[in-house]
Amino acid sequence: MGTRQVAEALSGHRFAEVYEHLAEDVRWVLPGQATIEGRSAVVAACEATAAGMEQLASTEVLRFVCVADERTAAVDAVGRYTGTDGSVTVVSSADVYEFDDAGRLLRITSYAVELPDAPR
């Protein structure tokens, strides 16, 4: 799995596909929030996110753009999340991925903002 595929899987919430590509000392930086350090902590955060997403009525990808080279990748995404109560949340996110020479994921930096409505 190359850098693009790892980035697309993580940003696409297909977390389990990439666990084997995480470096032991991977860092997931969430500016303005916590930094998650170490493979086991990142896997736990991914599993918690996946469990939360299973509780949603639906998810819809409105935008998904990925660029990558051999050591870095970035994803610009917008998703619409609908709760079982009909509530809708639209989130714009940008994820930057940094890899070592062996293709292991060393660092994820994720920015996210809730939008008032879907972009046009």
N, CA, C and O atoms as CSV, one atom per row, in Angstrom:
chain,resi,resn,atom,element,x,y,z
A,1,MET,N,N,0.859,-1.171,0.000
A,1,MET,CA,C,0.000,0.000,0.000
A,1,MET,C,C,0.904,1.232,0.000
A,1,MET,O,O,1.752,1.381,0.880
A,2,GLY,N,N,0.724,2.113,-0.982
A,2,GLY,CA,C,1.539,3.311,-1.097
A,2,GLY,C,C,0.995,4.471,-0.280
A,2,GLY,O,O,-0.038,4.353,0.379
A,3,THR,N,N,1.702,5.590,-0.330
A,3,THR,CA,C,1.307,6.753,0.465
A,3,THR,C,C,-0.103,7.228,0.114
A,3,THR,O,O,-0.885,7.557,1.005
A,4,ARG,N,N,-0.427,7.263,-1.164
A,4,ARG,CA,C,-1.765,7.699,-1.577
A,4,ARG,C,C,-2.840,6.764,-1.016
A,4,ARG,O,O,-3.861,7.228,-0.508
A,5,GLN,N,N,-2.617,5.472,-1.104
A,5,GLN,CA,C,-3.611,4.510,-0.639
A,5,GLN,C,C,-3.796,4.582,0.878
A,5,GLN,O,O,-4.916,4.471,1.376
A,6,VAL,N,N,-2.696,4.769,1.607
A,6,VAL,CA,C,-2.792,4.913,3.062
A,6,VAL,C,C,-3.593,6.163,3.409
A,6,VAL,O,O,-4.487,6.117,4.253
A,7,ALA,N,N,-3.274,7.276,2.758
A,7,ALA,CA,C,-3.984,8.533,3.025
A,7,ALA,C,C,-5.467,8.413,2.690
A,7,ALA,O,O,-6.320,8.840,3.467
A,8,GLU,N,N,-5.768,7.833,1.538
A,8,GLU,CA,C,-7.174,7.689,1.143
A,8,GLU,C,C,-7.935,6.789,2.112
A,8,GLU,O,O,-9.096,7.052,2.425
A,9,ALA,N,N,-7.286,5.734,2.583
A,9,ALA,CA,C,-7.956,4.827,3.521
A,9,ALA,C,C,-8.214,5.514,4.862
A,9,ALA,O,O,-9.318,5.427,5.398
A,10,LEU,N,N,-7.212,6.189,5.402
A,10,LEU,CA,C,-7.406,6.855,6.694
A,10,LEU,C,C,-8.423,7.985,6.597
A,10,LEU,O,O,-9.333,8.068,7.423
A,11,SER,N,N,-8.284,8.843,5.617
A,11,SER,CA,C,-9.229,9.956,5.478
A,11,SER,C,C,-10.615,9.463,5.092
A,11,SER,O,O,-11.611,10.147,5.333
A,12,GLY,N,N,-10.682,8.281,4.494
A,12,GLY,CA,C,-11.965,7.686,4.123
A,12,GLY,C,C,-12.551,6.808,5.217
A,12,GLY,O,O,-13.533,6.100,4.991
A,13,HIS,N,N,-11.945,6.853,6.414
A,13,HIS,CA,C,-12.439,6.122,7.590
A,13,HIS,C,C,-12.365,4.603,7.426
A,13,HIS,O,O,-13.133,3.875,8.054
A,14,ARG,N,N,-11.446,4.124,6.585
A,14,ARG,CA,C,-11.205,2.684,6.446
A,14,ARG,C,C,-9.938,2.355,7.252
A,14,ARG,O,O,-8.934,1.895,6.709
A,15,PHE,N,N,-10.020,2.603,8.539
A,15,PHE,CA,C,-8.860,2.609,9.418
A,15,PHE,C,C,-8.094,1.298,9.463
A,15,PHE,O,O,-6.868,1.297,9.353
A,16,ALA,N,N,-8.790,0.193,9.621
A,16,ALA,CA,C,-8.121,-1.098,9.824
A,16,ALA,C,C,-7.189,-1.461,8.671
A,16,ALA,O,O,-6.239,-2.222,8.857
A,17,GLU,N,N,-7.452,-0.927,7.497
A,17,GLU,CA,C,-6.613,-1.223,6.330
A,17,GLU,C,C,-5.185,-0.717,6.498
A,17,GLU,O,O,-4.278,-1.206,5.824
A,18,VAL,N,N,-4.967,0.253,7.382
A,18,VAL,CA,C,-3.653,0.897,7.446
A,18,VAL,C,C,-2.891,0.662,8.743
A,18,VAL,O,O,-1.766,1.143,8.879
A,19,TYR,N,N,-3.454,-0.046,9.678
A,19,TYR,CA,C,-2.778,-0.226,10.962
A,19,TYR,C,C,-1.366,-0.771,10.797
A,19,TYR,O,O,-0.452,-0.335,11.498
A,20,GLU,N,N,-1.173,-1.707,9.892
A,20,GLU,CA,C,0.160,-2.291,9.708
A,20,GLU,C,C,1.160,-1.294,9.125
A,20,GLU,O,O,2.364,-1.546,9.156
A,21,HIS,N,N,0.684,-0.171,8.598
A,21,HIS,CA,C,1.566,0.835,8.004
A,21,HIS,C,C,1.919,1.958,8.971
A,21,HIS,O,O,2.649,2.879,8.606
A,22,LEU,N,N,1.408,1.891,10.204
A,22,LEU,CA,C,1.717,2.910,11.206
A,22,LEU,C,C,3.070,2.621,11.845
A,22,LEU,O,O,3.341,1.489,12.246
A,23,ALA,N,N,3.920,3.641,11.940
A,23,ALA,CA,C,5.172,3.498,12.682
A,23,ALA,C,C,4.837,3.331,14.163
A,23,ALA,O,O,3.794,3.801,14.619
A,24,GLU,N,N,5.703,2.674,14.908
A,24,GLU,CA,C,5.464,2.501,16.351
A,24,GLU,C,C,5.330,3.849,17.054
A,24,GLU,O,O,4.540,3.989,17.987
A,25,ASP,N,N,6.102,4.842,16.606
A,25,ASP,CA,C,6.094,6.159,17.256
A,25,ASP,C,C,5.285,7.199,16.469
A,25,ASP,O,O,5.579,8.392,16.538
A,26,VAL,N,N,4.278,6.755,15.730
A,26,VAL,CA,C,3.434,7.664,14.949
A,26,VAL,C,C,2.816,8.718,15.866
A,26,VAL,O,O,2.497,8.438,17.022
A,27,ARG,N,N,2.649,9.937,15.336
A,27,ARG,CA,C,1.999,11.032,16.071
A,27,ARG,C,C,0.843,11.542,15.232
A,27,ARG,O,O,0.992,11.766,14.031
A,28,TRP,N,N,-0.314,11.726,15.864
A,28,TRP,CA,C,-1.490,12.298,15.200
A,28,TRP,C,C,-1.754,13.634,15.875
A,28,TRP,O,O,-2.241,13.692,17.004
A,29,VAL,N,N,-1.427,14.697,15.172
A,29,VAL,CA,C,-1.537,16.052,15.699
A,29,VAL,C,C,-2.881,16.635,15.276
A,29,VAL,O,O,-3.221,16.660,14.093
A,30,LEU,N,N,-3.633,17.099,16.262
A,30,LEU,CA,C,-4.933,17.735,16.041
A,30,LEU,C,C,-4.814,19.158,16.584
A,30,LEU,O,O,-5.125,19.395,17.751
A,31,PRO,N,N,-4.363,20.121,15.750
A,31,PRO,CA,C,-4.132,21.477,16.244
A,31,PRO,C,C,-5.340,22.026,17.008
A,31,PRO,O,O,-6.480,21.941,16.552
A,32,GLY,N,N,-5.054,22.589,18.179
A,32,GLY,CA,C,-6.111,23.105,19.032
A,32,GLY,C,C,-6.733,22.046,19.911
A,32,GLY,O,O,-7.582,22.345,20.751
A,33,GLN,N,N,-6.312,20.805,19.721
A,33,GLN,CA,C,-6.815,19.683,20.520
A,33,GLN,C,C,-5.614,18.881,21.015
A,33,GLN,O,O,-4.540,19.439,21.242
A,34,ALA,N,N,-5.792,17.613,21.176
A,34,ALA,CA,C,-4.732,16.748,21.690
A,34,ALA,C,C,-3.803,16.278,20.580
A,34,ALA,O,O,-4.139,16.349,19.398
A,35,THR,N,N,-2.633,15.799,20.978
A,35,THR,CA,C,-1.755,15.053,20.088
A,35,THR,C,C,-1.772,13.614,20.580
A,35,THR,O,O,-1.546,13.347,21.761
A,36,ILE,N,N,-2.041,12.699,19.672
A,36,ILE,CA,C,-2.121,11.280,20.010
A,36,ILE,C,C,-0.786,10.658,19.621
A,36,ILE,O,O,-0.354,10.776,18.474
A,37,GLU,N,N,-0.132,9.996,20.571
A,37,GLU,CA,C,1.214,9.492,20.324
A,37,GLU,C,C,1.301,7.984,20.481
A,37,GLU,O,O,0.817,7.416,21.460
A,38,GLY,N,N,1.929,7.341,19.495
A,38,GLY,CA,C,2.162,5.903,19.526
A,38,GLY,C,C,1.107,5.121,18.762
A,38,GLY,O,O,-0.060,5.506,18.687
A,39,ARG,N,N,1.562,4.006,18.195
A,39,ARG,CA,C,0.681,3.181,17.365
A,39,ARG,C,C,-0.574,2.745,18.115
A,39,ARG,O,O,-1.677,2.876,17.585
A,40,SER,N,N,-0.433,2.238,19.319
A,40,SER,CA,C,-1.610,1.726,20.028
A,40,SER,C,C,-2.607,2.835,20.327
A,40,SER,O,O,-3.814,2.600,20.266
A,41,ALA,N,N,-2.142,4.033,20.645
A,41,ALA,CA,C,-3.052,5.153,20.917
A,41,ALA,C,C,-3.756,5.610,19.644
A,41,ALA,O,O,-4.939,5.948,19.680
A,42,VAL,N,N,-3.044,5.624,18.523
A,42,VAL,CA,C,-3.660,6.014,17.247
A,42,VAL,C,C,-4.699,4.972,16.834
A,42,VAL,O,O,-5.787,5.331,16.384
A,43,VAL,N,N,-4.375,3.696,16.982
A,43,VAL,CA,C,-5.344,2.638,16.658
A,43,VAL,C,C,-6.582,2.780,17.539
A,43,VAL,O,O,-7.703,2.650,17.048
A,44,ALA,N,N,-6.398,3.042,18.822
A,44,ALA,CA,C,-7.542,3.206,19.731
A,44,ALA,C,C,-8.406,4.390,19.310
A,44,ALA,O,O,-9.633,4.306,19.356
A,45,ALA,N,N,-7.777,5.494,18.898
A,45,ALA,CA,C,-8.539,6.662,18.434
A,45,ALA,C,C,-9.314,6.332,17.164
A,45,ALA,O,O,-10.464,6.743,17.010
A,46,CYS,N,N,-8.690,5.597,16.262
A,46,CYS,CA,C,-9.375,5.183,15.030
A,46,CYS,C,C,-10.567,4.288,15.347
A,46,CYS,O,O,-11.644,4.457,14.775
A,47,GLU,N,N,-10.377,3.337,16.258
A,47,GLU,CA,C,-11.462,2.423,16.624
A,47,GLU,C,C,-12.618,3.181,17.275
A,47,GLU,O,O,-13.781,2.869,17.023
A,48,ALA,N,N,-12.306,4.171,18.107
A,48,ALA,CA,C,-13.353,4.973,18.741
A,48,ALA,C,C,-14.123,5.774,17.695
A,48,ALA,O,O,-15.346,5.890,17.773
A,49,THR,N,N,-13.407,6.325,16.721
A,49,THR,CA,C,-14.062,7.070,15.642
A,49,THR,C,C,-14.957,6.143,14.829
A,49,THR,O,O,-16.095,6.492,14.513
A,50,ALA,N,N,-14.447,4.969,14.493
A,50,ALA,CA,C,-15.242,4.003,13.718
A,50,ALA,C,C,-16.502,3.602,14.479
A,50,ALA,O,O,-17.572,3.486,13.883
A,51,ALA,N,N,-16.387,3.391,15.785
A,51,ALA,CA,C,-17.554,3.016,16.592
A,51,ALA,C,C,-18.588,4.135,16.590
A,51,ALA,O,O,-19.788,3.874,16.512
A,52,GLY,N,N,-18.130,5.371,16.674
A,52,GLY,CA,C,-19.051,6.502,16.622
A,52,GLY,C,C,-19.742,6.614,15.278
A,52,GLY,O,O,-20.927,6.941,15.207
A,53,MET,N,N,-19.008,6.346,14.220
A,53,MET,CA,C,-19.585,6.443,12.882
A,53,MET,C,C,-20.622,5.354,12.631
A,53,MET,O,O,-21.551,5.547,11.847
A,54,GLU,N,N,-20.467,4.213,13.293
A,54,GLU,CA,C,-21.452,3.134,13.150
A,54,GLU,C,C,-22.809,3.531,13.717
A,54,GLU,O,O,-23.830,2.944,13.360
A,55,GLN,N,N,-22.821,4.520,14.592
A,55,GLN,CA,C,-24.074,4.980,15.200
A,55,GLN,C,C,-24.832,5.962,14.311
A,55,GLN,O,O,-25.973,6.311,14.614
A,56,LEU,N,N,-24.218,6.411,13.221
A,56,LEU,CA,C,-24.865,7.372,12.327
A,56,LEU,C,C,-25.868,6.683,11.412
A,56,LEU,O,O,-25.731,5.502,11.090
A,57,ALA,N,N,-26.871,7.438,11.001
A,57,ALA,CA,C,-27.842,6.915,10.030
A,57,ALA,C,C,-27.218,6.851,8.646
A,57,ALA,O,O,-27.467,5.912,7.890
A,58,SER,N,N,-26.396,7.864,8.309
A,58,SER,CA,C,-25.743,7.859,6.997
A,58,SER,C,C,-24.555,8.806,6.981
A,58,SER,O,O,-24.461,9.742,7.775
A,59,THR,N,N,-23.651,8.531,6.048
A,59,THR,CA,C,-22.529,9.427,5.766
A,59,THR,C,C,-22.479,9.622,4.261
A,59,THR,O,O,-22.774,8.709,3.490
A,60,GLU,N,N,-22.103,10.819,3.859
A,60,GLU,CA,C,-22.005,11.128,2.433
A,60,GLU,C,C,-20.741,11.942,2.202
A,60,GLU,O,O,-20.518,12.950,2.872
A,61,VAL,N,N,-19.922,11.513,1.266
A,61,VAL,CA,C,-18.716,12.247,0.899
A,61,VAL,C,C,-19.100,13.261,-0.171
A,61,VAL,O,O,-19.580,12.896,-1.244
A,62,LEU,N,N,-18.882,14.536,0.133
A,62,LEU,CA,C,-19.219,15.602,-0.808
A,62,LEU,C,C,-18.006,16.049,-1.613
A,62,LEU,O,O,-18.142,16.545,-2.731
A,63,ARG,N,N,-16.814,15.870,-1.036
A,63,ARG,CA,C,-15.565,16.238,-1.711
A,63,ARG,C,C,-14.471,15.336,-1.158
A,63,ARG,O,O,-14.428,15.063,0.042
A,64,PHE,N,N,-13.578,14.870,-2.048
A,64,PHE,CA,C,-12.462,14.040,-1.610
A,64,PHE,C,C,-11.356,14.178,-2.643
A,64,PHE,O,O,-11.439,13.609,-3.732
A,65,VAL,N,N,-10.313,14.939,-2.295
A,65,VAL,CA,C,-9.194,15.177,-3.203
A,65,VAL,C,C,-7.916,14.766,-2.480
A,65,VAL,O,O,-7.666,15.199,-1.355
A,66,CYS,N,N,-7.115,13.935,-3.124
A,66,CYS,CA,C,-5.865,13.462,-2.534
A,66,CYS,C,C,-4.704,13.757,-3.475
A,66,CYS,O,O,-4.795,13.531,-4.682
A,67,VAL,N,N,-3.613,14.265,-2.909
A,67,VAL,CA,C,-2.362,14.416,-3.644
A,67,VAL,C,C,-1.288,13.701,-2.833
A,67,VAL,O,O,-1.331,13.700,-1.602
A,68,ALA,N,N,-0.328,13.096,-3.521
A,68,ALA,CA,C,0.681,12.325,-2.798
A,68,ALA,C,C,1.959,12.197,-3.613
A,68,ALA,O,O,1.942,12.228,-4.843
A,69,ASP,N,N,3.071,12.051,-2.891
A,69,ASP,CA,C,4.325,11.627,-3.499
A,69,ASP,C,C,4.883,10.513,-2.612
A,69,ASP,O,O,4.138,9.936,-1.821
A,70,GLU,N,N,6.156,10.202,-2.723
A,70,GLU,CA,C,6.679,9.038,-2.003
A,70,GLU,C,C,6.815,9.231,-0.489
A,70,GLU,O,O,6.906,8.241,0.237
A,71,ARG,N,N,6.833,10.476,0.012
A,71,ARG,CA,C,7.003,10.705,1.459
A,71,ARG,C,C,5.866,11.473,2.119
A,71,ARG,O,O,5.803,11.541,3.346
A,72,THR,N,N,4.966,12.053,1.324
A,72,THR,CA,C,3.878,12.849,1.894
A,72,THR,C,C,2.589,12.632,1.110
A,72,THR,O,O,2.599,12.209,-0.046
A,73,ALA,N,N,1.490,12.933,1.775
A,73,ALA,CA,C,0.181,12.900,1.112
A,73,ALA,C,C,-0.717,13.884,1.845
A,73,ALA,O,O,-0.510,14.175,3.023
A,74,ALA,N,N,-1.713,14.390,1.135
A,74,ALA,CA,C,-2.686,15.296,1.746
A,74,ALA,C,C,-4.059,15.012,1.163
A,74,ALA,O,O,-4.198,14.697,-0.019
A,75,VAL,N,N,-5.071,15.128,2.015
A,75,VAL,CA,C,-6.454,14.910,1.592
A,75,VAL,C,C,-7.293,16.101,2.029
A,75,VAL,O,O,-7.240,16.531,3.182
A,76,ASP,N,N,-8.066,16.623,1.086
A,76,ASP,CA,C,-9.046,17.684,1.339
A,76,ASP,C,C,-10.409,17.030,1.178
A,76,ASP,O,O,-10.731,16.520,0.105
A,77,ALA,N,N,-11.211,17.042,2.237
A,77,ALA,CA,C,-12.485,16.321,2.186
A,77,ALA,C,C,-13.604,17.116,2.847
A,77,ALA,O,O,-13.375,17.924,3.748
A,78,VAL,N,N,-14.812,16.864,2.375
A,78,VAL,CA,C,-16.015,17.386,3.013
A,78,VAL,C,C,-16.989,16.219,3.119
A,78,VAL,O,O,-17.237,15.510,2.144
A,79,GLY,N,N,-17.533,16.032,4.313
A,79,GLY,CA,C,-18.491,14.955,4.530
A,79,GLY,C,C,-19.745,15.453,5.216
A,79,GLY,O,O,-19.714,16.400,6.002
A,80,ARG,N,N,-20.847,14.796,4.905
A,80,ARG,CA,C,-22.134,15.088,5.556
A,80,ARG,C,C,-22.497,13.855,6.386
A,80,ARG,O,O,-22.551,12.735,5.878
A,81,TYR,N,N,-22.743,14.092,7.671
A,81,TYR,CA,C,-23.032,13.018,8.613
A,81,TYR,C,C,-24.435,13.227,9.169
A,81,TYR,O,O,-24.735,14.280,9.733
A,82,THR,N,N,-25.285,12.231,9.011
A,82,THR,CA,C,-26.670,12.322,9.469
A,82,THR,C,C,-26.880,11.362,10.633
A,82,THR,O,O,-26.625,10.162,10.525
A,83,GLY,N,N,-27.350,11.914,11.748
A,83,GLY,CA,C,-27.620,11.115,12.933
A,83,GLY,C,C,-28.947,10.396,12.820
A,83,GLY,O,O,-29.751,10.695,11.937
A,84,THR,N,N,-29.176,9.456,13.703
A,84,THR,CA,C,-30.432,8.706,13.688
A,84,THR,C,C,-31.627,9.586,14.030
A,84,THR,O,O,-32.769,9.226,13.743
A,85,ASP,N,N,-31.367,10.742,14.643
A,85,ASP,CA,C,-32.445,11.685,14.963
A,85,ASP,C,C,-32.701,12.677,13.832
A,85,ASP,O,O,-33.535,13.574,13.960
A,86,GLY,N,N,-31.973,12.509,12.715
A,86,GLY,CA,C,-32.137,13.396,11.569
A,86,GLY,C,C,-31.227,14.607,11.578
A,86,GLY,O,O,-31.212,15.371,10.613
A,87,SER,N,N,-30.466,14.800,12.648
A,87,SER,CA,C,-29.538,15.933,12.700
A,87,SER,C,C,-28.433,15.736,11.661
A,87,SER,O,O,-27.990,14.615,11.413
A,88,VAL,N,N,-28.000,16.840,11.063
A,88,VAL,CA,C,-26.986,16.790,10.013
A,88,VAL,C,C,-25.798,17.655,10.417
A,88,VAL,O,O,-25.964,18.793,10.857
A,89,THR,N,N,-24.605,17.103,10.264
A,89,THR,CA,C,-23.370,17.834,10.493
A,89,THR,C,C,-22.543,17.738,9.220
A,89,THR,O,O,-22.359,16.651,8.671
A,90,VAL,N,N,-22.043,18.881,8.752
A,90,VAL,CA,C,-21.168,18.912,7.583
A,90,VAL,C,C,-19.785,19.339,8.071
A,90,VAL,O,O,-19.644,20.364,8.739
A,91,VAL,N,N,-18.769,18.549,7.734
A,91,VAL,CA,C,-17.415,18.807,8.209
A,91,VAL,C,C,-16.463,18.896,7.022
A,91,VAL,O,O,-16.460,18.040,6.138
A,92,SER,N,N,-15.656,19.957,7.025
A,92,SER,CA,C,-14.569,20.103,6.061
A,92,SER,C,C,-13.284,19.732,6.788
A,92,SER,O,O,-13.032,20.209,7.894
A,93,SER,N,N,-12.475,18.886,6.170
A,93,SER,CA,C,-11.238,18.459,6.828
A,93,SER,C,C,-10.075,18.446,5.851
A,93,SER,O,O,-10.242,18.299,4.640
A,94,ALA,N,N,-8.890,18.606,6.427
A,94,ALA,CA,C,-7.650,18.478,5.669
A,94,ALA,C,C,-6.708,17.633,6.512
A,94,ALA,O,O,-6.478,17.926,7.685
A,95,ASP,N,N,-6.174,16.598,5.914
A,95,ASP,CA,C,-5.248,15.702,6.601
A,95,ASP,C,C,-3.929,15.698,5.840
A,95,ASP,O,O,-3.906,15.534,4.621
A,96,VAL,N,N,-2.831,15.881,6.570
A,96,VAL,CA,C,-1.493,15.844,5.983
A,96,VAL,C,C,-0.770,14.640,6.581
A,96,VAL,O,O,-0.722,14.477,7.800
A,97,TYR,N,N,-0.213,13.807,5.720
A,97,TYR,CA,C,0.438,12.572,6.131
A,97,TYR,C,C,1.921,12.629,5.779
A,97,TYR,O,O,2.286,13.051,4.682
A,98,GLU,N,N,2.781,12.200,6.719
A,98,GLU,CA,C,4.225,12.163,6.497
A,98,GLU,C,C,4.727,10.744,6.748
A,98,GLU,O,O,4.390,10.127,7.759
A,99,PHE,N,N,5.535,10.232,5.820
A,99,PHE,CA,C,6.006,8.850,5.855
A,99,PHE,C,C,7.529,8.802,5.930
A,99,PHE,O,O,8.208,9.747,5.530
A,100,ASP,N,N,8.064,7.688,6.449
A,100,ASP,CA,C,9.507,7.490,6.437
A,100,ASP,C,C,9.921,6.822,5.124
A,100,ASP,O,O,9.085,6.557,4.260
A,101,ASP,N,N,11.207,6.558,4.989
A,101,ASP,CA,C,11.721,5.959,3.748
A,101,ASP,C,C,11.159,4.568,3.476
A,101,ASP,O,O,11.121,4.133,2.325
A,102,ALA,N,N,10.726,3.872,4.511
A,102,ALA,CA,C,10.181,2.520,4.351
A,102,ALA,C,C,8.672,2.531,4.111
A,102,ALA,O,O,8.056,1.474,3.976
A,103,GLY,N,N,8.074,3.730,4.058
A,103,GLY,CA,C,6.644,3.823,3.805
A,103,GLY,C,C,5.769,3.741,5.041
A,103,GLY,O,O,4.546,3.658,4.935
A,104,ARG,N,N,6.399,3.765,6.232
A,104,ARG,CA,C,5.613,3.766,7.474
A,104,ARG,C,C,5.134,5.183,7.771
A,104,ARG,O,O,5.860,6.156,7.570
A,105,LEU,N,N,3.911,5.277,8.248
A,105,LEU,CA,C,3.315,6.573,8.562
A,105,LEU,C,C,3.871,7.085,9.886
A,105,LEU,O,O,3.707,6.451,10.928
A,106,LEU,N,N,4.540,8.255,9.833
A,106,LEU,CA,C,5.171,8.847,11.007
A,106,LEU,C,C,4.307,9.898,11.689
A,106,LEU,O,O,4.295,10.006,12.915
A,107,ARG,N,N,3.579,10.675,10.879
A,107,ARG,CA,C,2.842,11.811,11.432
A,107,ARG,C,C,1.599,12.080,10.601
A,107,ARG,O,O,1.619,12.035,9.371
A,108,ILE,N,N,0.521,12.359,11.312
A,108,ILE,CA,C,-0.730,12.801,10.704
A,108,ILE,C,C,-1.050,14.144,11.345
A,108,ILE,O,O,-1.008,14.276,12.568
A,109,THR,N,N,-1.366,15.128,10.538
A,109,THR,CA,C,-1.854,16.406,11.058
A,109,THR,C,C,-3.232,16.608,10.459
A,109,THR,O,O,-3.392,16.634,9.239
A,110,SER,N,N,-4.232,16.751,11.326
A,110,SER,CA,C,-5.623,16.839,10.870
A,110,SER,C,C,-6.266,18.140,11.328
A,110,SER,O,O,-6.233,18.499,12.505
A,111,TYR,N,N,-6.844,18.826,10.368
A,111,TYR,CA,C,-7.604,20.048,10.629
A,111,TYR,C,C,-9.052,19.766,10.248
A,111,TYR,O,O,-9.314,19.147,9.216
A,112,ALA,N,N,-9.987,20.212,11.069
A,112,ALA,CA,C,-11.400,19.999,10.750
A,112,ALA,C,C,-12.213,21.184,11.252
A,112,ALA,O,O,-11.934,21.756,12.306
A,113,VAL,N,N,-13.226,21.535,10.464
A,113,VAL,CA,C,-14.131,22.612,10.859
A,113,VAL,C,C,-15.545,22.227,10.444
A,113,VAL,O,O,-15.771,21.708,9.351
A,114,GLU,N,N,-16.479,22.489,11.332
A,114,GLU,CA,C,-17.881,22.233,11.017
A,114,GLU,C,C,-18.401,23.386,10.170
A,114,GLU,O,O,-18.182,24.554,10.491
A,115,LEU,N,N,-19.092,23.046,9.085
A,115,LEU,CA,C,-19.650,24.047,8.178
A,115,LEU,C,C,-21.135,24.249,8.466
A,115,LEU,O,O,-21.809,23.337,8.945
A,116,PRO,N,N,-21.643,25.444,8.172
A,116,PRO,CA,C,-23.070,25.674,8.374
A,116,PRO,C,C,-23.930,24.885,7.391
A,116,PRO,O,O,-25.085,24.572,7.682
A,117,ASP,N,N,-23.364,24.564,6.222
A,117,ASP,CA,C,-24.084,23.819,5.193
A,117,ASP,C,C,-23.053,23.281,4.217
A,117,ASP,O,O,-21.878,23.642,4.290
A,118,ALA,N,N,-23.479,22.432,3.315
A,118,ALA,CA,C,-22.573,21.864,2.320
A,118,ALA,C,C,-22.071,22.953,1.390
A,118,ALA,O,O,-22.831,23.845,1.014
A,119,PRO,N,N,-20.768,22.890,1.004
A,119,PRO,CA,C,-20.242,23.868,0.050
A,119,PRO,C,C,-20.899,23.711,-1.308
A,119,PRO,O,O,-21.324,22.618,-1.684
A,120,ARG,N,N,-20.974,24.780,-2.018
A,120,ARG,CA,C,-21.595,24.751,-3.346
A,120,ARG,C,C,-20.550,24.616,-4.415
A,120,ARG,O,O,-20.881,24.574,-5.600
